[in-house]
């Protein structure tokens, strides 16, 4: 029984570590914008960027979907572990 608890705990810790890793890779923590003004009306262009802690171009959806995938994978692994009989 203790072996199962340790194994379930290790799966949960691995899922938590996965969330931290996903957050470092994809959480949009740096944002900025730029504009290029043109003398001709309607020809000006503006844009924005969002980057993670390590400089990867990202957005909120990439981070949210990746985090949800890690959570789902962790829950599935925990349920499989609990359904197995020793």
C-alpha positions as CSV (number, residue, x, y, z in Angstrom):
1,X,0.0,0.0,0.0
2,X,2.8,2.4,0.8
3,X,4.4,1.6,-2.5
4,X,1.2,2.7,-4.3
5,X,1.1,6.0,-2.3
6,X,4.7,6.8,-3.2
7,X,4.0,6.1,-6.8
8,X,0.9,8.2,-6.9
9,X,2.8,11.0,-5.1
10,X,5.6,10.8,-7.6
11,X,3.1,11.1,-10.5
12,X,1.6,14.1,-8.9
13,X,5.0,15.7,-8.4
14,X,5.9,15.0,-12.0
15,X,2.7,16.7,-13.1
16,X,3.5,19.7,-10.9
17,X,7.0,19.8,-12.4
18,X,5.5,19.7,-15.8
19,X,3.3,22.7,-15.1
20,X,6.3,24.6,-13.9
21,X,8.2,23.7,-17.0
22,X,5.3,24.7,-19.3
23,X,5.0,28.0,-17.4
24,X,8.7,28.8,-17.9
25,X,8.4,27.8,-21.6
26,X,5.1,29.3,-22.6
27,X,3.7,31.7,-20.0
28,X,3.5,35.2,-21.6
29,X,5.3,37.4,-19.1
30,X,7.1,39.9,-21.4
31,X,5.0,42.0,-23.7
32,X,5.6,44.9,-26.0
33,X,4.4,46.7,-29.0
34,X,5.6,48.8,-31.9
35,X,4.1,51.1,-34.5
36,X,5.5,52.3,-37.8
37,X,3.8,55.6,-38.7
38,X,3.5,56.4,-42.4
39,X,2.9,59.8,-44.0
40,X,0.1,58.3,-46.1
41,X,-3.2,57.9,-44.3
42,X,-4.1,54.3,-43.6
43,X,-0.6,53.0,-44.3
44,X,0.6,52.9,-40.6
45,X,1.2,49.5,-39.1
46,X,1.3,48.4,-35.5
47,X,2.1,45.1,-33.8
48,X,2.6,43.5,-30.5
49,X,4.6,40.6,-29.1
50,X,4.4,38.4,-26.1
51,X,7.4,36.3,-24.9
52,X,8.0,33.8,-22.2
53,X,10.8,34.0,-19.5
54,X,13.3,32.4,-21.9
55,X,12.3,34.5,-24.9
56,X,10.0,32.2,-26.9
57,X,7.3,34.0,-28.8
58,X,4.0,32.8,-27.2
59,X,0.5,33.7,-26.3
60,X,-2.1,33.0,-23.6
61,X,-3.8,30.2,-25.6
62,X,-0.6,28.2,-26.1
63,X,0.2,28.4,-22.4
64,X,-3.4,27.5,-21.4
65,X,-3.7,24.5,-23.8
66,X,-0.3,23.1,-22.9
67,X,-1.1,23.4,-19.1
68,X,-4.4,21.7,-19.6
69,X,-2.7,18.9,-21.5
70,X,-0.3,18.3,-18.6
71,X,-3.1,18.4,-16.1
72,X,-5.2,15.9,-18.1
73,X,-2.2,13.6,-18.6
74,X,-1.5,13.7,-14.8
75,X,-5.1,12.9,-13.9
76,X,-5.2,10.0,-16.4
77,X,-2.0,8.6,-15.0
78,X,-3.2,8.9,-11.4
79,X,-6.5,7.2,-12.3
80,X,-4.8,4.4,-14.1
81,X,-2.6,3.9,-11.1
82,X,-5.5,3.8,-8.7
83,X,-7.5,1.3,-10.9
84,X,-4.7,-1.2,-11.0
85,X,-4.8,-3.9,-8.4
86,X,-1.5,-4.8,-6.7
